[in-house]
């Protein structure tokens, strides 16, 4: 790549050090909680209903129970997207606090309607975390490892959180814990990983990019760079606040924002159809219990998919992984739908086909678009959290729609028809990625987001070795 002359070249070219490890773990534990909370309700849903003496839900209740956290996440994403422009650190920790309170309240709700309301509140914290964590991870990361950092802190830890939910459920069943207590423990346990990182998040420094490009606090930004790199920038180091208006950003970056938002919307329509209803509708067709199905999908397919993304995202790049991932989603889901119609379908082979969809999904768009990578890499610092809020909200809207649309499709078209519809979305998203997404592999954020800081152009090339 070409030599960088932006003020944040010291961050771009620092090695992957303890500062970045700590940042990735601190941010990743929030995403772990997101994965746990969003997947756990599908595993224990039948126990919840039995505990409240509910034999069946109305269509609206079913959709609201599945989608209330996602609707809350859309609200939280927009709210904290704007708040993030007043400070990344200022609101970091509030997200996991809201998630922890929501998880605890889930364990003591008296009825289904209360659970729907509590999950909406918890969703606000999830939406906030989806905004703040990728932005902070990206702004602290070096250029060479930024893809791995975000993919690990987001894609991998989400899958690990979902795996933990399934494993805890199966362990409680094996221990013969009463069913009415199992679902309360599973849902309430989401508070544990959230509470574990509140103190760490409050101790994280504000990002140098926020301090320099939004607040115009050059000395404070310089101090954070020194803390992160263990090297003090030269005496002529300089940075200035970005004075461009939001209207100017829309004229130069509007198409990128739209593409990033549409892709997350499409991905979440597909992904959350499986996340919300796979443990019940798909698992039933395969003869598996919800917990077993969830554990198999996450441990055997989603987590390995995330590991593939870690290996390739900074080598191949974001764009090829996402295109191949969406094409793979279309192919595996179409094959699964067709095969399920066969009177001679073997459950094990059906499981492998559906598992293959989960693997390619996480190896591709699950670690790119759904990790917030497009929003943070394509948007300048001044609007990065706002754009991330918009893209996250778009994804949550897509996920919320799946909570209402997929059950209806499943009812009217059957399993194969509903899955075939999702496959067509995968093909559409692959085409949009191919045409509308630039490659950002191993490039500085200032380069990928076209966010040059003019006063910094005189910096010495000593800060910009070839990488």
C-alpha positions in Angstrom: 0.0 0.0 0.0 1.1 3.6 -0.5 2.7 5.6 2.2 0.3 7.3 4.6 0.7 11.0 5.5 -2.3 11.3 7.9 -2.0 12.3 11.5 -3.0 8.8 12.7 -0.2 6.9 10.8 1.3 6.0 14.2 -1.8 4.0 15.0 -2.1 2.6 11.5 1.4 1.1 11.6 1.8 0.0 15.3 2.2 -3.7 15.9 -0.7 -5.7 17.4 0.2 -5.0 21.0 -1.4 -5.4 24.4 -3.4 -2.1 24.0 -5.2 -3.6 21.0 -5.7 -7.0 22.7 -7.3 -5.3 25.7 -9.5 -3.1 23.4 -10.6 -6.2 21.5 -11.5 -8.2 24.6 -13.3 -5.3 26.3 -15.4 -4.5 23.3 -15.9 -8.2 22.3 -17.4 -9.2 25.6 -20.3 -6.8 24.9 -20.9 -8.5 21.6 -20.6 -11.9 23.3 -23.5 -10.7 25.4 -25.4 -9.6 22.3 -25.1 -13.1 20.8 -26.1 -14.7 24.1 -29.2 -12.5 24.6 -30.5 -12.5 21.0 -30.2 -16.3 20.6 -31.2 -17.5 24.1 -34.9 -16.7 23.8 -35.4 -19.1 20.9 -33.9 -21.9 22.9 -36.1 -21.6 25.9 -39.3 -20.3 24.3 -41.3 -23.5 24.8 -40.3 -23.6 28.5 -41.4 -19.9 28.9 -44.8 -20.6 27.4 -45.3 -23.7 29.5 -44.3 -21.8 32.7 -47.0 -19.2 32.0 -49.6 -21.8 31.1 -49.7 -20.5 27.5 -50.4 -23.3 25.0 -49.8 -21.1 21.9 -49.1 -17.5 21.0 -51.0 -15.4 18.6 -49.1 -14.5 15.5 -48.5 -11.0 16.8 -47.3 -12.2 20.2 -44.9 -14.7 18.6 -43.4 -12.0 16.3 -43.2 -9.4 19.1 -41.5 -11.9 21.4 -39.0 -12.8 18.7 -38.5 -9.2 17.5 -38.9 -6.9 20.5 -35.2 -6.9 21.3 -34.5 -6.2 17.6 -36.9 -3.2 17.5 -35.3 -1.9 20.7 -31.9 -2.4 19.1 -32.9 -0.2 16.2 -34.0 2.5 18.6 -30.8 2.2 20.6 -28.6 2.3 17.5 -30.0 5.6 16.2 -29.9 7.1 19.7 -26.4 6.1 20.5 -25.2 6.8 17.0 -25.9 10.5 17.6 -24.7 10.3 21.2 -21.4 8.7 20.0 -20.6 12.0 18.3 -20.4 13.6 21.7 -17.9 11.0 22.8 -17.2 7.3 22.3 -16.1 6.7 25.8 -18.7 9.0 27.4 -21.4 6.5 26.8 -19.3 3.3 26.7 -20.5 1.1 29.6 -24.1 2.4 29.5 -24.8 -0.1 26.7 -23.8 -3.2 28.7 -25.4 -1.8 31.9 -28.8 -1.6 30.0 -28.2 -5.2 28.7 -27.4 -6.4 32.3 -30.5 -4.8 33.8 -32.6 -6.2 30.9 -31.2 -9.7 31.4 -32.0 -9.7 35.2 -35.5 -8.4 34.6 -36.1 -11.2 32.1 -35.5 -13.8 34.9 -38.3 -12.4 37.0 -41.0 -11.4 34.5 -44.6 -12.6 35.4 -46.0 -13.1 31.9 -45.2 -13.0 28.2 -46.2 -9.4 27.7 -43.8 -8.3 30.4 -41.0 -10.4 28.7 -41.7 -8.6 25.4 -41.4 -5.2 27.1 -38.2 -6.1 29.0 -36.6 -7.5 25.8 -37.3 -4.2 24.1 -35.4 -2.3 26.9 -32.5 -4.8 26.7 -32.5 -4.3 22.9 -31.7 -0.6 23.4 -28.5 -1.6 25.1 -27.7 -4.1 22.3 -28.2 -1.5 19.6 -25.9 0.9 21.5 -23.2 -1.7 21.7 -23.5 -2.5 18.0 -22.7 1.2 17.4 -20.0 1.9 19.9 -18.0 -1.3 19.9 -17.1 -1.5 16.2 -16.4 2.2 16.1 -14.0 2.1 19.1 -12.4 -1.1 17.8 -11.8 0.4 14.4 -10.5 3.7 15.7 -8.0 2.1 18.0 -6.8 -0.6 15.6 -3.9 -0.7 13.2 -4.5 -0.8 9.5 -3.0 -4.3 8.9 -5.0 -6.1 11.5 -8.2 -4.0 11.7 -10.3 -6.6 9.8 -9.2 -9.4 12.1 -9.8 -7.2 15.1 -13.4 -6.3 14.2 -14.2 -9.8 12.9 -12.9 -11.4 16.1 -14.4 -8.8 18.4 -17.8 -9.0 16.7 -18.3 -12.1 14.5 -16.4 -14.6 16.6 -17.6 -13.5 20.0 -21.2 -13.3 18.9 -21.1 -16.9 17.9 -19.4 -17.8 21.2 -22.1 -16.1 23.1 -24.8 -18.0 21.2 -22.9 -21.3 21.8 -22.7 -20.5 25.5 -26.5 -20.0 25.7 -27.1 -23.4 24.1 -24.5 -25.1 26.2 -25.9 -23.7 29.5 -29.4 -24.8 28.5 -28.3 -28.3 27.8 -26.3 -28.5 31.0 -29.3 -27.4 33.1 -31.5 -30.0 31.3 -28.9 -32.7 32.0 -28.8 -31.7 35.6 -32.6 -32.1 35.8 -33.2 -28.5 36.9 -37.0 -27.8 36.9 -38.1 -26.4 33.5 -39.6 -23.3 35.1 -36.2 -22.5 36.6 -34.2 -23.3 33.5 -35.5 -20.6 31.3 -35.1 -18.0 34.1 -31.5 -19.0 34.6 -30.7 -19.0 30.9 -32.2 -15.6 30.3 -30.9 -14.1 33.5 -27.3 -15.3 32.9 -26.9 -12.7 30.2 -26.2 -10.2 32.9 -22.9 -11.9 33.9 -20.8 -11.2 30.8 -22.3 -7.7 30.5 -21.4 -6.8 34.1 -17.9 -8.2 33.7 -16.8 -5.5 31.4 -18.4 -2.3 32.7 -15.3 -1.3 34.7 -13.0 -2.1 31.8 -15.0 0.0 29.4 -15.1 3.0 31.7 -11.2 2.8 31.9 -10.7 2.7 28.1 -9.3 6.0 26.7 -11.2 8.1 24.3 -10.1 7.4 20.7 -7.5 9.6 19.3 -9.5 10.1 16.1 -12.5 11.4 18.1 -10.4 13.7 20.1 -8.5 15.1 17.1 -11.1 15.2 14.3 -14.3 16.0 16.2 -13.1 17.8 19.4 -10.0 19.3 17.9 -8.0 18.4 21.0 -4.6 17.8 19.5 -2.7 17.4 22.8 -5.2 14.8 24.2 -5.2 12.9 20.9 -1.4 12.9 21.0 -1.5 11.4 24.5 -3.7 8.6 23.5 -1.5 7.8 20.5 1.5 7.7 22.9 -0.4 5.3 25.2 -1.4 3.0 22.4 1.9 2.9 20.5 4.3 3.4 23.4 6.0 6.0 21.1 5.6 9.7 21.4 4.7 11.5 18.1 7.3 14.0 16.8 7.1 17.7 17.8 5.6 18.7 14.5 2.6 16.3 15.0 -0.6 18.0 14.2 -4.3 17.3 13.7 -7.4 19.5 13.2 -11.1 19.2 13.7 -13.3 18.4 10.8 -15.5 21.4 10.0 -17.5 19.9 7.2 -21.3 19.9 7.5 -23.5 16.8 7.4 -24.9 18.0 4.1 -21.4 18.0 2.6 -20.9 14.4 3.8 -24.1 13.3 2.2 -23.1 14.6 -1.2 -19.7 12.8 -1.0 -20.6 9.7 1.0 -24.4 9.2 0.6 -24.2 6.3 -1.8 -21.7 4.5 0.5 -24.0 4.9 3.4 -27.0 3.6 1.5 -25.1 0.5 0.2 -23.8 -0.3 3.7 -27.3 0.1 5.2 -29.0 -2.0 2.5 -26.5 -4.8 2.8 -26.9 -5.1 6.6 -30.7 -5.0 6.1 -30.6 -7.9 3.6 -28.2 -9.9 5.6 -30.2 -9.7 8.8 -33.4 -10.6 7.1 -31.8 -13.9 6.2 -29.7 -14.4 9.3 -32.4 -13.7 11.9 -34.9 -15.9 10.2 -32.6 -18.7 11.2 -31.6 -17.3 14.6 -35.1 -16.6 15.8 -37.0 -19.6 14.2 -34.3 -22.2 13.4 -34.3 -23.7 16.9 -38.1 -24.2 16.6 -39.2 -24.5 13.0 -36.0 -25.8 11.3 -34.9 -28.0 14.2 -38.4 -29.7 14.4 -38.1 -30.7 10.7 -34.7 -32.2 11.5 -35.9 -34.1 14.6 -33.7 -32.1 17.0 -34.4 -30.3 20.2 -33.9 -26.5 20.2 -30.9 -26.6 22.4 -29.1 -29.4 20.5 -29.8 -27.7 17.2 -28.5 -24.3 18.4 -25.3 -25.9 19.9 -24.6 -27.8 16.7 -25.1 -24.8 14.5 -23.0 -22.4 16.5 -20.2 -24.7 17.6 -19.8 -26.8 14.4 -20.5 -24.2 11.8 -20.8 -20.5 13.0 -17.6 -20.4 15.1 -15.5 -22.2 12.4 -16.9 -19.8 9.8 -15.8 -16.9 12.0 -12.3 -18.5 12.3 -12.1 -18.7 8.4 -13.0 -15.0 8.3 -10.1 -14.2 10.7 -7.7 -16.0 8.5 -8.7 -14.4 5.2 -10.2 -11.0 5.9 -7.0 -9.1 5.9 -5.5 -11.3 3.2 -8.2 -11.7 0.6 -10.2 -8.6 1.7 -13.7 -7.8 2.8 -15.3 -7.6 -0.7 -14.4 -11.1 -2.0 -15.3 -12.8 1.3 -18.7 -11.0 1.4 -19.5 -11.8 -2.3 -18.5 -15.5 -1.9 -20.4 -15.6 1.4 -23.6 -14.3 0.0 -23.4 -16.6 -3.1 -22.7 -19.5 -0.7 -25.8 -18.5 1.4 -27.9 -18.6 -1.8 -26.5 -22.0 -2.9 -26.7 -23.8 0.4 -30.2 -22.5 1.3 -31.5 -23.4 -2.2 -30.0 -26.8 -1.9 -31.5 -27.3 1.6 -35.0 -26.2 0.4 -35.0 -28.5 -2.6 -33.5 -31.5 -0.7 -36.1 -31.1 2.1 -38.9 -31.7 -0.5 -37.5 -35.1 -1.3 -39.3 -38.0 0.2 -36.0 -39.7 0.7 -34.3 -36.8 2.5 -31.8 -37.9 5.1 -31.8 -35.7 8.3 -28.1 -35.8 8.6 -27.5 -34.5 5.1 -30.2 -31.8 5.6 -28.4 -30.8 8.8 -25.1 -30.5 6.9 -26.6 -28.4 4.2 -28.2 -26.0 6.7 -25.0 -26.0 8.7 -23.1 -25.1 5.5 -25.3 -22.1 5.2 -24.3 -21.0 8.7 -20.6 -21.5 7.9 -20.5 -19.5 4.7 -22.7 -16.9 6.2 -20.3 -16.2 9.1 -17.2 -16.6 7.0 -18.5 -13.9 4.7 -21.1 -11.1 5.5 -21.5 -12.2 9.1 -17.9 -11.0 9.6 -18.1 -8.0 7.3 -21.5 -6.2 7.0 -22.9 -7.7 10.2 -19.7 -6.9 12.1 -20.3 -3.2 11.3 -17.2 -3.1 9.1 -18.6 -1.2 6.2 -20.1 1.6 8.3 -16.9 2.2 10.3 -14.4 1.9 7.4 -16.4 3.9 4.8 -17.5 6.8 7.0 -15.3 9.7 8.1 -14.6 10.2 11.8 -17.0 13.1 12.2 -20.0 11.0 11.1 -18.8 7.5 11.8 -20.9 6.8 14.9 -24.0 8.4 13.2 -23.5 6.3 10.1 -22.9 3.2 12.2 -26.2 3.9 14.0 -28.0 4.1 10.7 -26.5 0.9 9.3 -27.2 -1.0 12.6 -30.8 0.3 12.6 -31.2 -0.9 9.0 -30.0 -4.3 10.0 -32.3 -4.4 13.0 -35.2 -3.4 10.9 -34.4 -6.2 8.5 -34.1 -8.6 11.4 -37.4 -7.3 12.9 -39.1 -7.9 9.6 -37.9 -11.4 9.5 -39.7 -11.9 12.9 -43.0 -11.0 11.2 -42.4 -12.2 7.6 -40.6 -15.6 8.0 -43.4 -17.3 10.0 -45.9 -16.2 7.5 -43.8 -17.4 4.6 -43.2 -20.7 6.4 -47.0 -21.1 7.0 -48.1 -20.2 3.4 -45.2 -21.5 1.3 -43.8 -24.3 3.5 -40.2 -24.7 4.6 -38.8 -25.0 1.1 -40.6 -21.9 -0.2 -39.5 -19.8 2.8 -35.9 -20.9 2.6 -35.9 -20.3 -1.2 -37.0 -16.7 -0.6 -34.0 -16.2 1.7 -31.7 -17.7 -0.9 -32.9 -15.1 -3.5 -32.0 -12.3 -1.0 -28.5 -13.8 -0.8 -28.0 -13.5 -4.5 -29.3 -9.9 -4.5 -26.9 -8.9 -1.7 -23.9 -10.6 -3.6 -24.6 -8.4 -6.6 -24.9 -5.2 -4.6 -21.6 -6.0 -2.8 -19.9 -6.7 -6.1 -21.0 -3.4 -7.6 -21.2 -1.0 -4.7 -18.5 -1.9 -2.1 -14.9 -0.7 -2.4 -12.1 -2.9 -1.0 -10.6 -1.5 2.3 -8.1 -4.2 3.2 -5.0 -2.9 5.0 -5.8 0.7 4.3 -6.0 3.5 6.9 -9.4 4.7 8.0 -8.5 8.1 6.6 -7.9 6.5 3.2 -10.9 4.2 3.1 -13.3 6.9 4.4 -11.7 9.8 2.3 -11.1 11.6 5.6 -7.8 13.5 5.0 -6.6 16.0 7.6 -5.0 18.7 5.5 -2.7 20.2 8.3 -1.2 16.8 8.8 0.2 16.4 5.3 3.6 17.7 6.3 4.3 14.8 8.6 7.5 12.9 8.2 7.4 9.6 6.3 9.1 8.0 9.3 5.6 7.4 10.5 4.5 5.7 7.3 6.5 2.6 6.6 5.3 0.3 3.8 2.9 -2.4 5.0 
